[in-house]
Amino acid sequence: MHEYSLVEALVRRVEEEARRRKATAVHGLTVSLGELSGVDPELFRTAYETFRAGTLCAGTPLTLTVFAARWSCPRCQGEIARGSALRCPACGLPARLAEKADALMLESIDLEVP
């Protein structure tokens, strides 16, 4: 369950950013998660609930946005249907994975700064 180590690193990063900006509270976190990131969204949420206790994130809600895997042609930008061959039917080029489909990204931190 690498979700726990990912969340531990996330909370540590948020606390570092809050200290750097002299924040007194963290009011919200937004994280995006790609379908092909290898991270289970429910385990990630559970890990967050566990690791935020006793930190600046203790009362902070997590907004988790999950992006579906999408493939498209790098030339004509045509979308490749899910379950089909990963090659553009029009151009014949190999498909390209859409942005964020395999990523885990901290999108925003809502801080209270005096």
C-alpha positions as CSV (number, residue, x, y, z in Angstrom):
1,M,0.0,0.0,0.0
2,H,2.2,2.8,-1.3
3,E,-0.7,5.2,-0.8
4,Y,0.3,5.6,2.8
5,S,3.8,6.7,1.9
6,L,2.5,9.1,-0.8
7,V,0.1,10.7,1.6
8,E,2.8,11.0,4.2
9,A,5.0,12.8,1.7
10,L,2.0,15.0,0.7
11,V,1.3,16.1,4.3
12,R,5.0,16.7,4.9
13,R,5.1,18.9,1.7
14,V,2.0,20.8,2.7
15,E,3.4,21.5,6.2
16,E,6.7,22.7,4.6
17,E,4.9,25.0,2.3
18,A,2.8,26.4,5.2
19,R,5.8,27.0,7.3
20,R,7.6,28.7,4.4
21,R,4.7,31.0,3.9
22,K,4.2,31.5,7.7
23,A,0.6,30.2,7.4
24,T,-1.4,29.7,10.5
25,A,-3.8,27.1,9.0
26,V,-4.5,24.9,6.0
27,H,-8.1,25.1,4.8
28,G,-8.1,22.9,1.8
29,L,-6.1,20.6,-0.5
30,T,-6.8,19.7,-4.0
31,V,-5.0,16.7,-5.5
32,S,-5.5,15.2,-9.0
33,L,-5.1,11.5,-9.6
34,G,-4.8,9.8,-13.0
35,E,-6.6,6.5,-13.6
36,L,-3.2,5.0,-14.6
37,S,-1.2,6.4,-11.7
38,G,-1.3,3.2,-9.9
39,V,-2.9,4.9,-6.9
40,D,-6.2,3.6,-5.5
41,P,-8.4,6.7,-4.8
42,E,-10.2,5.1,-1.8
43,L,-6.9,4.0,-0.2
44,F,-5.5,7.4,-0.8
45,R,-8.5,9.0,1.0
46,T,-8.2,6.5,3.9
47,A,-4.5,7.2,4.2
48,Y,-5.1,10.9,4.2
49,E,-7.6,10.5,7.1
50,T,-5.0,8.5,9.0
51,F,-1.9,10.7,8.4
52,R,-3.5,14.2,8.8
53,A,-4.1,13.7,12.5
54,G,-1.8,15.8,14.6
55,T,-0.6,17.9,11.6
56,L,-1.6,21.3,10.1
57,C,-3.9,19.2,7.9
58,A,-5.9,17.8,10.8
59,G,-9.0,19.7,10.0
60,T,-8.4,20.1,6.3
61,P,-10.7,18.5,3.7
62,L,-9.1,16.8,0.7
63,T,-10.6,17.3,-2.8
64,L,-9.5,14.4,-4.9
65,T,-10.1,14.7,-8.7
66,V,-9.7,11.5,-10.6
67,F,-8.9,11.8,-14.3
68,A,-9.8,8.9,-16.7
69,A,-7.2,7.5,-19.0
70,R,-7.6,9.0,-22.5
71,W,-5.6,8.4,-25.6
72,S,-5.4,10.6,-28.7
73,C,-3.4,10.9,-31.9
74,P,-0.4,13.3,-31.6
75,R,-1.0,14.5,-35.2
76,C,-4.7,14.9,-35.7
77,Q,-5.7,15.0,-32.0
78,G,-8.4,12.4,-32.7
79,E,-9.5,10.6,-29.5
80,I,-8.8,6.8,-29.5
81,A,-11.8,4.8,-28.3
82,R,-11.4,3.0,-25.0
83,G,-10.5,-0.7,-25.6
84,S,-9.4,-0.2,-29.2
85,A,-5.9,-0.5,-30.6
86,L,-3.7,2.3,-29.4
87,R,-3.1,3.6,-33.0
88,C,-5.0,6.3,-34.8
89,P,-7.4,4.8,-37.3
90,A,-7.0,7.9,-39.5
91,C,-3.3,8.6,-39.4
92,G,-1.8,5.3,-38.3
93,L,0.3,6.9,-35.6
94,P,0.7,5.4,-32.1
95,A,-1.6,7.0,-29.6
96,R,-0.4,9.4,-26.9
97,L,-1.7,9.2,-23.3
98,A,-3.5,12.4,-22.3
99,E,-2.0,14.7,-19.6
100,K,-2.7,13.8,-16.0
101,A,-3.9,10.2,-16.9
102,D,-0.9,8.7,-15.1
103,A,-0.1,11.5,-12.7
104,L,-0.5,12.3,-9.0
105,M,-0.3,16.0,-8.6
106,L,-0.9,18.5,-5.7
107,E,-2.9,21.1,-7.5
108,S,-3.6,23.6,-4.8
109,I,-3.2,24.4,-1.1
110,D,-5.6,26.8,0.6
111,L,-3.6,28.5,3.3
112,E,-4.5,31.1,5.9
113,V,-1.6,33.6,5.9
114,P,-1.6,36.6,8.3
